[in-house]
Amino acid sequence: MSYIEVKDVSFSYTDDERLVLKDISLNVEKGEFVCLLGQSGCGKSTFLRLLAGLEWPAKGVINVDGKLITKAGLDRGVVFQDYGLFPWMTAGENIVLALTQKFPNKDKRQLKETAVKMLQAVGLDESIMKKYPKALSGGMKQRCAIARAFGIDPPVLLMDEPFGALDAVTRAKLQDLLLNLWSRDKEKKTVFFVTHDVDEAILLANRICVLGQSPSNIIYECRIPEEQRPARDTQFEDVNVLKLRNELIRNINRDVKSRI
């Protein structure tokens, strides 16, 4: 049995009979880093919300570690593009709130120590604890969101275009940070990362699933063996990486052309 099993999942919003997702099936093993790649509006974020338990399939089921997903849970951490920080709480309070839900038996001192440790892990210092989100840059807010997600230590991490609104330099730094956090543990987290950027998917993932246009299904997928994972400085020079890049773009364009 795979760690995450998606079986014939279809989805449509209650006020619209048109399907957003149609008959998606996917088996994912523990520790995989899966990028969901596709055009804007193809249903990538909707699929992530189904995995998070924030939406429910019209048909089909999703199991994580043998358990049916029926609601949101602390076993699945979520990082949104808009950071998801409460603006009336400091960065530290945002992180401690999540930690309190996951570790109700720990006292405030222990929770604060964990929050500081996670902020330092994402390259921020303790002074950020007392700052409100409005006083932070986009990159700093996203680091706080990542610190919060890793702080509750979920086995599954769901990331919805978390770097899409950032400048190129900050985006590159956070991509590297994410890979370092993911690879540091002996037992890696299972990650689903939504993006419409082919190069970002190739850099981060060891498995890429391309979603076609709505009603969406997986139209192409590939695995990238660990020994073939590209480095940032060679990503646009490696012949095999360039072939994969062209193949991904070809499949996306082929799907677009078929719907015109």
C-alpha positions as CSV (number, residue, x, y, z in Angstrom):
1,M,0.0,0.0,0.0
2,S,1.3,3.4,-0.9
3,Y,1.6,6.1,1.7
4,I,-0.8,8.4,-0.1
5,E,-3.4,7.0,-2.4
6,V,-5.7,9.1,-4.6
7,K,-8.3,6.9,-6.2
8,D,-10.5,8.1,-9.1
9,V,-11.0,11.6,-7.6
10,S,-13.3,14.1,-9.3
11,F,-14.3,17.5,-8.0
12,S,-16.7,20.3,-8.9
13,Y,-17.9,23.3,-6.8
14,T,-21.4,23.0,-5.5
15,D,-22.6,26.1,-7.4
16,D,-21.2,24.8,-10.7
17,E,-21.8,21.4,-12.2
18,R,-18.7,21.6,-14.4
19,L,-15.9,19.3,-13.2
20,V,-12.6,20.9,-12.2
21,L,-10.8,17.6,-11.7
22,K,-11.8,14.3,-13.3
23,D,-10.8,10.8,-12.4
24,I,-7.4,11.5,-10.9
25,S,-5.5,8.5,-9.5
26,L,-2.1,8.8,-7.9
27,N,0.0,6.7,-5.5
28,V,2.8,8.4,-3.6
29,E,5.4,6.9,-1.4
30,K,6.7,8.4,1.9
31,G,9.4,10.9,1.4
32,E,8.6,11.8,-2.2
33,F,8.8,15.5,-3.3
34,V,6.0,15.8,-5.9
35,C,5.5,18.9,-8.0
36,L,2.1,19.5,-9.4
37,L,2.8,21.4,-12.6
38,G,0.3,23.0,-15.0
39,Q,-1.2,26.1,-16.4
40,S,-3.0,28.6,-14.1
41,G,-6.6,27.6,-13.5
42,C,-6.1,23.9,-14.2
43,G,-7.0,22.8,-10.7
44,K,-3.6,22.4,-9.0
45,S,-4.6,24.4,-6.0
46,T,-8.0,22.6,-5.8
47,F,-6.2,19.3,-5.7
48,L,-4.0,20.5,-2.9
49,R,-7.0,21.6,-0.9
50,L,-8.5,18.1,-1.3
51,L,-5.3,16.6,0.1
52,A,-5.4,19.1,2.9
53,G,-9.0,18.2,3.7
54,L,-10.3,21.7,3.0
55,E,-12.5,20.4,0.1
56,W,-14.1,17.1,-0.5
57,P,-14.2,15.0,-3.7
58,A,-17.4,14.7,-5.6
59,K,-16.2,11.2,-6.4
60,G,-13.3,9.0,-5.3
61,V,-11.3,8.9,-2.1
62,I,-7.9,10.1,-0.7
63,N,-6.1,8.0,1.9
64,V,-3.0,9.1,3.8
65,D,-1.2,6.3,5.7
66,G,-4.2,4.1,5.3
67,K,-6.6,6.6,6.7
68,L,-9.4,8.3,4.7
69,I,-9.1,12.1,4.6
70,T,-12.4,13.6,5.8
71,K,-11.1,16.9,7.3
72,A,-8.0,19.0,7.8
73,G,-5.4,17.6,10.3
74,L,-2.1,18.4,11.8
75,D,-0.5,15.5,9.9
76,R,-0.7,17.7,6.8
77,G,1.0,21.1,7.1
78,V,0.0,23.8,4.5
79,V,1.9,26.7,3.2
80,F,-0.1,29.1,1.1
81,Q,1.1,31.7,-1.5
82,D,-0.4,34.5,0.7
83,Y,1.5,33.3,3.7
84,G,-1.6,32.6,5.9
85,L,-0.3,34.7,8.8
86,F,-2.9,36.4,11.1
87,P,-2.2,40.1,10.7
88,W,-3.3,40.9,14.3
89,M,-0.7,38.5,15.8
90,T,3.1,38.8,15.8
91,A,5.1,36.4,13.8
92,G,6.0,34.6,17.0
93,E,2.4,34.3,18.1
94,N,1.4,32.9,14.7
95,I,4.0,30.1,15.0
96,V,3.3,29.4,18.7
97,L,-0.5,29.2,18.0
98,A,0.2,26.3,15.5
99,L,2.6,24.7,17.9
100,T,0.0,24.8,20.7
101,Q,-2.4,22.9,18.6
102,K,0.2,20.2,17.8
103,F,1.8,20.0,21.2
104,P,-0.9,20.9,23.8
105,N,1.1,19.4,26.7
106,K,4.1,21.7,26.2
107,D,4.4,24.9,28.3
108,K,4.7,28.4,26.7
109,R,8.4,28.5,27.3
110,Q,9.0,25.3,25.4
111,L,6.8,26.4,22.6
112,K,8.6,29.8,22.3
113,E,12.0,28.0,22.2
114,T,10.7,25.8,19.4
115,A,9.4,28.9,17.5
116,V,12.8,30.7,17.8
117,K,14.6,27.5,16.8
118,M,12.5,27.2,13.6
119,L,12.9,30.9,12.8
120,Q,16.6,30.5,13.0
121,A,16.4,27.4,10.8
122,V,14.9,29.5,8.0
123,G,17.5,32.3,8.4
124,L,15.6,34.7,10.7
125,D,16.6,35.9,14.1
126,E,14.7,36.0,17.4
127,S,13.7,39.7,17.0
128,I,11.2,38.6,14.3
129,M,9.1,37.0,17.0
130,K,7.8,40.4,18.1
131,K,7.1,41.8,14.7
132,Y,3.7,41.9,13.0
133,P,3.3,40.6,9.4
134,K,2.9,44.1,8.0
135,A,6.4,45.0,9.2
136,L,7.9,42.0,7.3
137,S,8.9,41.7,3.6
138,G,7.2,39.0,1.5
139,G,10.2,36.8,1.7
140,M,10.3,37.1,5.5
141,K,6.6,36.4,5.8
142,Q,7.0,33.3,3.7
143,R,10.0,32.1,5.9
144,C,7.7,32.5,8.9
145,A,5.0,30.4,7.2
146,I,7.6,27.7,6.4
147,A,9.0,27.8,9.9
148,R,5.4,27.3,11.2
149,A,4.8,24.4,8.9
150,F,8.0,22.6,9.7
151,G,7.6,23.5,13.4
152,I,4.5,21.3,13.8
153,D,6.6,18.5,12.1
154,P,3.9,17.1,9.9
155,P,4.8,14.0,7.8
156,V,3.0,15.6,4.8
157,L,3.7,19.2,3.6
158,L,1.4,20.9,1.1
159,M,2.7,24.0,-0.6
160,D,0.5,26.1,-2.9
161,E,2.8,28.2,-5.1
162,P,4.5,29.6,-2.0
163,F,7.2,31.5,-3.9
164,G,5.1,32.8,-6.8
165,A,4.8,36.4,-5.6
166,L,8.5,36.8,-4.7
167,D,11.3,38.4,-6.6
168,A,13.8,36.1,-8.4
169,V,16.6,36.3,-5.8
170,T,14.4,35.7,-2.8
171,R,12.6,32.9,-4.6
172,A,15.9,31.2,-5.3
173,K,17.0,31.5,-1.7
174,L,13.8,30.0,-0.4
175,Q,13.8,27.2,-2.9
176,D,17.3,26.2,-1.6
177,L,16.1,26.6,2.0
178,L,13.1,24.3,1.3
179,L,15.4,21.6,-0.2
180,N,17.8,21.9,2.7
181,L,14.9,21.5,5.3
182,W,13.4,18.6,3.3
183,S,16.6,16.7,3.0
184,R,18.1,17.3,6.5
185,D,15.9,14.7,8.2
186,K,16.6,11.0,7.9
187,E,12.9,10.4,7.3
188,K,11.9,13.0,4.7
189,K,8.6,14.7,4.7
190,T,6.2,13.9,1.8
191,V,5.8,17.1,-0.1
192,F,3.3,18.3,-2.7
193,F,4.4,21.6,-4.3
194,V,2.1,23.4,-6.7
195,T,3.8,25.5,-9.4
196,H,3.3,26.6,-13.0
197,D,7.0,27.1,-13.4
198,V,8.7,24.3,-15.2
199,D,12.2,25.2,-14.1
200,E,11.1,25.4,-10.4
201,A,9.5,21.9,-10.7
202,I,12.7,20.4,-12.2
203,L,14.9,22.0,-9.5
204,L,12.8,20.9,-6.5
205,A,11.0,17.6,-7.3
206,N,11.9,14.0,-7.6
207,R,8.6,13.4,-9.2
208,I,6.6,15.8,-11.5
209,C,2.9,15.4,-12.3
210,V,1.6,17.6,-15.1
211,L,-2.1,18.5,-14.9
212,G,-4.0,19.3,-18.1
213,Q,-6.6,22.0,-18.5
214,S,-9.9,21.7,-16.7
215,P,-11.5,19.2,-16.2
216,S,-8.1,18.2,-15.2
217,N,-6.3,14.9,-15.1
218,I,-2.6,13.9,-14.9
219,I,-1.5,14.0,-18.6
220,Y,2.2,13.3,-18.0
221,E,4.4,12.4,-15.1
222,C,8.1,11.6,-14.6
223,R,10.5,10.7,-11.8
224,I,13.9,12.2,-11.3
225,P,16.4,9.8,-9.6
226,E,18.4,11.3,-6.8
227,E,21.7,10.9,-8.7
228,Q,20.2,12.9,-11.6
229,R,18.7,15.8,-9.6
230,P,19.9,19.0,-11.2
231,A,22.0,21.7,-9.4
232,R,21.1,25.3,-9.8
233,D,24.4,26.2,-11.4
234,T,24.1,23.4,-14.0
235,Q,20.3,23.3,-14.6
236,F,20.5,25.0,-17.9
237,E,23.6,23.2,-19.2
238,D,22.8,19.5,-18.4
239,V,21.6,17.9,-21.6
240,N,19.3,15.5,-19.8
241,V,17.7,18.3,-17.8
242,L,17.1,20.3,-21.0
243,K,15.5,17.2,-22.6
244,L,13.2,16.8,-19.6
245,R,12.3,20.5,-19.7
246,N,11.4,20.4,-23.3
247,E,9.3,17.3,-22.7
248,L,7.3,18.9,-20.0
249,I,6.7,22.1,-22.0
250,R,5.8,19.9,-25.0
251,N,3.1,18.1,-23.1
252,I,1.7,21.3,-21.6
253,N,1.5,22.9,-25.1
254,R,0.1,19.8,-26.6
255,D,-2.8,19.9,-24.1
256,V,-3.4,23.6,-24.7
257,K,-3.5,23.1,-28.4
258,S,-6.0,20.2,-28.1
259,R,-8.4,22.4,-26.2
260,I,-8.3,25.4,-28.6
